Amino acid sequence: MDFVFSKLFWGAIIIVLGLSIIIGSVFKINIPFFRILFSLFLIYLGVRMLVGSFKSSNQFGSYKDAKETTDVFTSNSHKPEFGIPKKEYAVVFGSQALDLRNIEQENDHSIEVSAVFGSQTVLLSKDTPVRIKANAVFGNIQLPDGTGVSFGENTYVKSEVSQDSATPQKMLFIDANAVFSQITFIRR
C-alpha cells in the first residue's frame, strides 16, 4: 500500500493526466483516464491480496496507525498493556479480537470500537461495569445480553458489581460502530 501513497506514484499519475489532456486537445482522442486509473488500482489491490502481501510484516505489511489499533486487510488481536486500553480500536476489511478483561478499574475508561466491512470480537470481564452504545448501519452488533442491533442504535448497561470486590469499580464506556460488519461482545 506504500506504493500508492508514494511521490513516484502520484507524480506519474499527474504526468499521465497531463499527457491525456494534451492528446485529447491536439489529436481529438478521448482517453477515459479516471476509469483506467480506477481499474488499475483495483487490479493492484487484487494482486496484492492474492500474493498475501497484506498479511506480511515487511514493507508491504498491513496498515497500522501510530497507536497500532487500526487493522486493514488483516486479522489481529489486541490486549491492553498494563490494564490501560487505547481510546480507539478499528478494523477495515479484516477481523480483530479485543480482550478488555484485564483493564484496571480505578478510573473510568472510554473506548470506541469500529468495524467497516469486517468483524470484531470484544471480550469483557463479567465483573466490569459497562455501558455499550451500539450503532449499526447494514451491520450487526451482538450485545452481551443476547440482544443486538442491525440498523440503528441500542444501549446496553450493566452497572452492578460482584460482591467479592472490595474496591469500588468505575464504568467502562464503549461506543461501538458497525458498517457492513459484525461486532460481538462476550462477557467471561
PAZAPA-4460 file (N, C-alpha, C; in steps of 0.05 Angstrom, whole numbers, plus 32768, in hexadecimal, padded with zeros to 4 digits):
% residues 188
    n_x    n_y    n_z   ca_x   ca_y   ca_z    c_x    c_y    c_z   seq   type   mol
   8010   7FE8   8000   8000   8000   8000   8011   8019   8000     1      M     A
   802A   8016   8008   803C   802D   8009   8041   8039   7FEE     2      D     A
   8041   8028   7FD9   8045   8031   7FBE   8030   8045   7FB5     3      F     A
   8016   8040   7FBD   8000   8051   7FB5   8003   806D   7FC2     4      V     A
   8010   806F   7FD8   8013   8089   7FE6   802F   8095   7FE1     5      F     A
   803E   808A   7FCE   8059   8095   7FC9   8058   80AC   7FB6     6      S     A
   806E   80BC   7FB7   8071   80D3   7FA5   8074   80C9   7F88     7      K     A
   8081   80B3   7F83   8084   80A8   7F69   8069   80A2   7F5C     8      L     A
   8058   8095   7F6B   803E   808E   7F61   802E   80A6   7F59     9      F     A
   802B   80BA   7F6B   801B   80D1   7F65   8028   80E3   7F50    10      W     A
   8042   80E4   7F4E   8050   80F3   7F39   8049   80E7   7F1E    11      G     A
   804A   80CC   7F1C   8043   80BE   7F03   8026   80C3   7EFC    12      A     A
   8014   80C3   7F0F   7FF8   80C8   7F0A   7FF4   80E4   7EFE    13      I     A
   8001   80F8   7F09   7FFE   8113   7EFF   8009   8116   7EE3    14      I     A
   8020   8109   7EDE   802B   810A   7EC3   8019   80FD   7EAF    15      I     A
   800E   80E5   7EB5   7FFC   80D7   7EA3   7FE2   80E7   7E9F    16      V     A
   7FD8   80F4   7EB4   7FC0   8105   7EB1   7FC6   811C   7E9E    17      L     A
   7FDD   8129   7EA1   7FE4   813F   7E90   7FE7   8136   7E73    18      G     A
   7FF3   811F   7E6E   7FF6   8114   7E53   7FDB   810D   7E47    19      L     A
   7FC9   8102   7E57   7FAE   80FC   7E4C   7F9F   8115   7E45    20      S     A
   7FA3   812B   7E53   7F95   8144   7E4C   7FA1   814F   7E32    21      I     A
   7FBC   814E   7E2F   7FC8   8157   7E16   7FC0   8146   7DFE    22      I     A
   7FBF   812C   7E02   7FB7   811A   7DEC   7F9A   811F   7DE5    23      I     A
   7F89   8124   7DF8   7F6D   812A   7DF3   7F69   8144   7DE5    24      G     A
   7F79   8159   7DEB   7F77   8173   7DDF   7F83   8174   7DC3    25      S     A
   7F9A   8169   7DBF   7FA8   816A   7DA6   7F9E   8156   7D92    26      V     A
   7F9C   813D   7D9A   7F95   8128   7D87   7F78   811F   7D88    27      F     A
   7F68   812C   7D9A   7F4B   8126   7D9D   7F46   8108   7DA4    28      K     A
   7F58   80FD   7DB3   7F55   80E1   7DBC   7F4D   80E2   7DDA    29      I     A
   7F35   80D7   7DE0   7F2B   80D8   7DFB   7F35   80BF   7E0A    30      N     A
   7F44   80C2   7E1F   7F4E   80AC   7E30   7F3F   80AE   7E4B    31      I     A
   7F30   8099   7E52   7F22   8099   7E6C   7F36   8095   7E83    32      P     A
   7F45   80AA   7E8A   7F5B   80A9   7E9D   7F52   809E   7EB8    33      F     A
   7F3D   80A9   7EC4   7F35   80A1   7EDF   7F2B   8085   7EE0    34      F     A
   7F1D   807C   7ECB   7F14   8060   7ECB   7F2C   804D   7ECA    35      R     A
   7F3F   8053   7EB9   7F57   8043   7EB7   7F66   8043   7ED1    36      I     A
   7F69   805A   7EDE   7F78   805C   7EF7   7F6A   804C   7F0D    37      L     A
   7F4F   804E   7F0F   7F40   803F   7F23   7F43   8021   7F1E    38      F     A
   7F42   8018   7F05   7F44   7FFC   7EFE   7F60   7FF2   7F06    39      S     A
   7F75   8001   7F00   7F90   7FF9   7F07   7F94   7FF7   7F25    40      L     A
   7F87   800A   7F34   7F89   8009   7F51   7F7C   7FF0   7F5C    41      F     A
   7F64   7FE8   7F51   7F57   7FD0   7F5A   7F68   7FB7   7F53    42      L     A
   7F74   7FB6   7F3C   7F85   7FA0   7F34   7F9D   7F9E   7F47    43      I     A
   7FA9   7FB5   7F4E   7FBF   7FB7   7F61   7FB7   7FAB   7F7C    44      Y     A
   7FA0   7FB3   7F87   7F97   7FA8   7FA1   7F92   7F8A   7F9F    45      L     A
   7F86   7F81   7F89   7F80   7F65   7F86   7F99   7F54   7F85    46      G     A
   7FAD   7F5D   7F77   7FC6   7F4E   7F75   7FD4   7F4D   7F90    47      V     A
   7FD4   7F63   7F9F   7FE0   7F64   7FBA   7FD2   7F51   7FCD    48      R     A
   7FB7   7F4F   7FCA   7FA8   7F3C   7FDB   7FAF   7F1F   7FD4    49      M     A
   7FB1   7F19   7FBA   7FB6   7EFE   7FB1   7FD2   7EF4   7FBA    50      L     A
   7FE6   7F05   7FB9   8000   7EFD   7FC1   8005   7EFF   7FDF    51      V     A
   7FF1   7F09   7FED   7FF2   7F0A   800A   8004   7F1F   8016    52      G     A
   800A   7F34   8007   801C   7F48   8011   800F   7F5A   8025    53      S     A
   7FF5   7F59   8028   7FE8   7F69   803D   7FED   7F5E   8059    54      F     A
   7FF3   7F44   805A   7FF6   7F37   8074   8012   7F35   807E    55      K     A
   8025   7F3B   806D   8041   7F38   8076   8049   7F50   8087    56      S     A
   805E   7F4D   8096   8066   7F63   80A8   807D   7F74   809D    57      S     A
   8084   7F70   8083   8099   7F7F   8077   808E   7F9A   806D    58      N     A
   809C   7FA6   805A   8094   7FC0   8050   8079   7FC0   8042    59      Q     A
   806F   7FA9   803A   8055   7FA7   802D   8040   7F9E   8041    60      F     A
   8045   7FA1   805B   8033   7F97   806F   8019   7FA7   8071    61      G     A
   8007   7F9E   8082   7FEE   7FAC   8085   7FF1   7FC7   8091    62      S     A
   7FDD   7FD8   808D   7FDE   7FF3   8098   7FDD   7FF2   80B6    63      Y     A
   7FED   8002   80C3   7FEB   8006   80E0   7FED   8024   80E6    64      K     A
   7FDC   802E   80F7   7FDE   804A   80FE   7FF3   804D   8114    65      D     A
   7FF8   8065   811D   800D   806A   8131   8008   805C   814B    66      A     A
   7FEF   8057   8152   7FE9   8049   816B   7FE6   802B   8167    67      K     A
   7FE8   8022   814E   7FE6   8006   8147   7FCC   7FFA   8150    68      E     A
   7FB6   8008   814C   7F9C   7FFD   8153   7F89   7FFB   813B    69      T     A
   7F92   8003   8123   7F82   8001   810B   7F8D   7FEC   80F9    70      T     A
   7F7D   7FD8   80F2   7F85   7FC2   80E1   7F76   7FC3   80C7    71      D     A
   7F85   7FC3   80B0   7F79   7FC4   8096   7F83   7FAC   8086    72      V     A
   7F71   7F9D   807A   7F78   7F85   806A   7F88   7F71   807A    73      F     A
   7F82   7F6D   8093   7F91   7F5A   80A4   7F7F   7F50   80BA    74      T     A
   7F8A   7F3C   80C8   7F7D   7F31   80E0   7F90   7F35   80F7    75      S     A
   7F87   7F41   810D   7F99   7F47   8123   7F8A   7F46   813D    76      N     A
   7F99   7F44   8153   7F8D   7F45   816E   7F9B   7F5A   817F    77      S     A
   7F8C   7F66   8191   7F97   7F7B   81A2   7F90   7F75   81BF    78      H     A
   7FA3   7F79   81D1   7F9E   7F76   81EE   7FAD   7F8E   81FA    79      K     A
   7F9F   7FA0   8207   7FAC   7FB8   8212   7FC2   7FB1   8226    80      P     A
   7FD8   7FBF   8223   7FEF   7FBB   8235   7FEA   7FCB   824F    81      E     A
   7FF3   7FC0   8265   7FF1   7FCD   827F   7FD4   7FD3   8287    82      F     A
   7FC1   7FC6   827B   7FA5   7FCA   8282   7F99   7FE4   8279    83      G     A
   7FA7   7FF3   8268   7F9D   800D   825E   7F98   800B   8240    84      I     A
   7F7E   800C   8238   7F78   8009   821B   7F7D   8022   820C    85      P     A
   7F81   801F   81F2   7F83   8036   81E0   7F67   8042   81DD    86      K     A
   7F65   8059   81D0   7F4B   8067   81CE   7F3B   805C   81B6    87      K     A
   7F48   8050   81A2   7F3A   8048   818A   7F46   802F   817F    88      E     A
   7F34   801D   8176   7F3C   8004   8168   7F2A   8002   814F    89      Y     A
   7F37   7FFD   8138   7F27   7FFC   8120   7F32   7FE6   810E    90      A     A
   7F20   7FDB   80FD   7F27   7FC7   80E9   7F18   7FCD   80CF    91      V     A
   7F27   7FCC   80B9   7F1C   7FD0   809F   7F24   7FB9   808D    92      V     A
   7F10   7FAC   8081   7F16   7F95   806F   7F27   7F80   807D    93      F     A
   7F20   7F78   8095   7F30   7F64   80A4   7F21   7F5C   80BC    94      G     A
   7F30   7F50   80CF   7F24   7F48   80E8   7F36   7F50   80FF    95      S     A
   7F2A   7F54   8117   7F39   7F5E   812E   7F2D   7F52   8147    96      Q     A
   7F3E   7F49   8159   7F35   7F3F   8173   7F40   7F53   8188    97      A     A
   7F2F   7F5C   819A   7F37   7F70   81AE   7F31   7F64   81C9    98      L     A
   7F45   7F60   81DA   7F41   7F55   81F5   7F43   7F6B   820A    99      D     A
   7F2C   7F73   8215   7F2B   7F88   8229   7F26   7F7D   8245   100      L     A
   7F2C   7F63   824A   7F26   7F57   8263   7F39   7F5F   827A   101      R     A
   7F51   7F69   8273   7F64   7F6F   8288   7F68   7F8D   828C   102      N     A
   7F56   7F9E   8283   7F5A   7FBB   8286   7F57   7FC2   82A3   103      I     A
   7F66   7FD6   82AB   7F65   7FDF   82C7   7F4B   7FEF   82CB   104      E     A
   7F3F   7FED   82E2   7F25   7FF9   82E7   7F27   800F   82FC   105      Q     A
   7F3D   801C   82FE   7F40   8032   8311   7F35   804C   8305   106      E     A
   7F33   804E   82EB   7F29   8065   82DD   7F15   805D   82C8   107      N     A
   7F04   8071   82C0   7EF2   806C   82A9   7F03   806B   8290   108      D     A
   7EFA   805B   827D   7F07   8059   8263   7EF2   805C   824D   109      H     A
   7EF9   806B   8238   7EE8   806E   8220   7EF7   8062   8209   110      S     A
   7EEA   8050   81FA   7EF6   8042   81E4   7EE3   8043   81CC   111      I     A
   7EEE   8047   81B4   7EDE   8045   819C   7EE7   802D   818C   112      E     A
   7ED5   801B   8185   7EDB   8005   8174   7ECB   8008   815A   113      V     A
   7ED9   8004   8143   7ECC   8008   8129   7ED4   7FF2   8117   114      S     A
   7EC1   7FE9   8106   7EC6   7FD5   80F2   7EB9   7FDE   80D8   115      A     A
   7EC8   7FDD   80C2   7EBD   7FE3   80A8   7EC5   7FCC   8095   116      V     A
   7EB1   7FBE   808B   7EB5   7FA7   807A   7EC7   7F93   8087   117      F     A
   7EC3   7F8D   80A1   7ED3   7F7A   80AF   7EC5   7F6F   80C7   118      G     A
   7ED3   7F62   80D8   7EC7   7F56   80F1   7ED9   7F5D   8108   119      S     A
   7ECC   7F60   811F   7EDB   7F67   8138   7ECE   7F58   814F   120      Q     A
   7EDF   7F4D   8160   7ED5   7F3F   8178   7EE2   7F4D   8190   121      T     A
   7ED1   7F55   81A4   7EDA   7F63   81BB   7ED4   7F52   81D4   122      V     A
   7EE9   7F4B   81E3   7EE6   7F3B   81FB   7EE5   7F4E   8213   123      L     A
   7ED0   7F4B   8224   7ECD   7F5B   823C   7ECC   7F4A   8255   124      L     A
   7ED6   7F54   826B   7ED5   7F45   8284   7EB8   7F46   828F   125      S     A
   7EB0   7F30   829C   7E95   7F2F   82A8   7E91   7F44   82BE   126      K     A
   7EA7   7F4C   82CB   7EA6   7F5E   82E2   7EA9   7F7B   82DA   127      D     A
   7EAD   7F82   82C2   7EB2   7F9D   82BA   7E98   7FAB   82B4   128      T     A
   7E92   7FC2   82C2   7E7B   7FD2   82BB   7E7F   7FDE   829F   129      P     A
   7E6C   7FDB   828E   7E70   7FE4   8272   7E56   7FF1   8267   130      V     A
   7E5B   8004   8256   7E45   8011   8247   7E4D   8010   8229   131      R     A
   7E3E   8002   8219   7E44   8000   81FC   7E2F   800E   81EC   132      I     A
   7E37   8022   81DD   7E25   8030   81CA   7E2B   8025   81AE   133      K     A
   7E18   8015   81A3   7E1D   8007   818A   7E0E   8016   8173   134      A     A
   7E1D   801C   815E   7E12   8028   8146   7E19   8016   812E   135      N     A
   7E05   800E   811F   7E0A   7FFC   8108   7DFC   8007   80EF   136      A     A
   7E0B   8005   80D9   7DFF   800B   80BF   7E05   7FF4   80AD   137      V     A
   7DF1   7FE5   80A5   7DF3   7FCD   8095   7E08   7FBA   80A1   138      F     A
   7E08   7FB8   80BB   7E1B   7FA6   80C9   7E0C   7F9A   80E0   139      G     A
   7E1B   7F8D   80F2   7E0F   7F80   8109   7E22   7F83   8121   140      N     A
   7E16   7F8C   8138   7E25   7F8E   8151   7E16   7F7C   8164   141      I     A
   7E24   7F68   816E   7E18   7F55   8181   7E22   7F5D   819D   142      Q     A
   7E0F   7F65   81AE   7E15   7F6E   81C9   7E17   7F56   81DD   143      L     A
   7E24   7F5A   81F4   7E28   7F44   8207   7E0E   7F36   8211   144      P     A
   7DF8   7F45   8212   7DDF   7F39   821C   7DD0   7F2A   8206   145      D     A
   7DDB   7F27   81EF   7DCE   7F18   81D9   7DBE   7F2A   81C6   146      G     A
   7DB9   7F43   81CE   7DAB   7F55   81BC   7DBF   7F5F   81A7   147      T     A
   7DB5   7F6C   8193   7DC6   7F76   817E   7DB9   7F8D   816F   148      G     A
   7DC9   7F98   815E   7DBF   7FAD   814D   7DCA   7FA9   8131   149      V     A
   7DB9   7FAB   811C   7DC2   7FA7   8101   7DC1   7FC1   80F1   150      S     A
   7DAF   7FD3   80F9   7DAD   7FED   80EC   7DA2   8000   8101   151      F     A
   7DB1   8013   8109   7DA8   8027   811C   7DBA   8026   8135   152      G     A
   7DAE   802B   814C   7DBD   802F   8165   7DB1   801F   817B   153      E     A
   7DC1   8015   818D   7DB8   8007   81A5   7DCD   800C   81BB   154      N     A
   7DC4   800C   81D4   7DD6   8010   81EB   7DD4   7FF9   81FE   155      T     A
   7DEB   7FEF   8207   7DEC   7FDA   821B   7DFB   7FE5   8234   156      Y     A
   7DEF   7FE0   824B   7DFC   7FE9   8264   7DFC   7FD2   8278   157      V     A
   7E13   7FCD   8284   7E16   7FBB   829A   7E27   7FC9   82AF   158      K     A
   7E1A   7FD2   82C5   7E28   7FE2   82D9   7E2C   7FD5   82F3   159      S     A
   7E1F   7FBE   82F8   7E23   7FB1   8312   7E3F   7FA4   8313   160      E     A
   7E4B   7FA4   832A   7E65   7F98   832E   7E62   7F7F   833F   161      V     A
   7E76   7F6D   833D   7E75   7F54   834C   7E79   7F5A   836A   162      S     A
   7E6F   7F49   837B   7E70   7F4D   8398   7E8D   7F49   83A3   163      Q     A
   7E9E   7F3A   8395   7EB9   7F35   83A0   7ECC   7F4B   8399   164      D     A
   7EC3   7F60   838B   7ED5   7F76   8384   7ED6   7F8A   839B   165      S     A
   7EEE   7F8E   83A7   7EF2   7F9F   83BE   7EF3   7FBD   83B6   166      A     A
   7EFD   7FC3   839F   7F00   7FDF   8396   7EEA   7FE6   8382   167      T     A
   7EE0   7FFE   8384   7ECB   8006   8371   7ED7   8008   8354   168      P     A
   7EC8   7FFD   8341   7ED1   7FFD   8326   7EC4   8014   8316   169      Q     A
   7ED3   801F   8303   7EC9   8034   82F2   7EBD   8028   82D9   170      K     A
   7EAF   8038   82C9   7EA1   802F   82B2   7EB3   802F   8299   171      M     A
   7EAE   801B   8288   7EBB   801A   826E   7EA7   8022   8259   172      L     A
   7EAC   8038   824B   7E9A   8042   8236   7EA4   8039   821B   173      F     A
   7E93   802C   820B   7E9B   8023   81F1   7E88   802D   81DC   174      I     A
   7E92   803B   81C8   7E82   8042   81B0   7E8A   802F   819A   175      D     A
   7E76   801F   8191   7E7B   800B   817C   7E6D   8013   8163   176      A     A
   7E7C   8013   814D   7E71   801B   8132   7E77   8005   811E   177      N     A
   7E62   7FFB   8111   7E66   7FE6   80FD   7E59   7FF0   80E3   178      A     A
   7E68   7FEF   80CD   7E5E   7FF5   80B2   7E64   7FDE   80A1   179      V     A
   7E4F   7FD0   8097   7E52   7FB7   8088   7E65   7FA4   8096   180      F     A
   7E61   7FA1   80B1   7E74   7F92   80C1   7E66   7F84   80D8   181      S     A
   7E75   7F73   80E6   7E6B   7F65   80FE   7E7D   7F6B   8115   182      Q     A
   7E71   7F74   812C   7E7F   7F78   8145   7E71   7F67   815A   183      I     A
   7E81   7F57   8168   7E75   7F45   817C   7E82   7F4B   8197   184      T     A
   7E72   7F50   81AC   7E7C   7F54   81C7   7E76   7F3B   81D7   185      F     A
   7E8B   7F31   81E5   7E89   7F18   81F5   7E93   7F1F   8211   186      I     A
   7E83   7F17   8225   7E8B   7F1B   8241   7E94   7F00   824C   187      R     A
   7EAC   7EFF   8257   7EB7   7EE6   8263   7EC3   7EED   827E   188      R     A
***
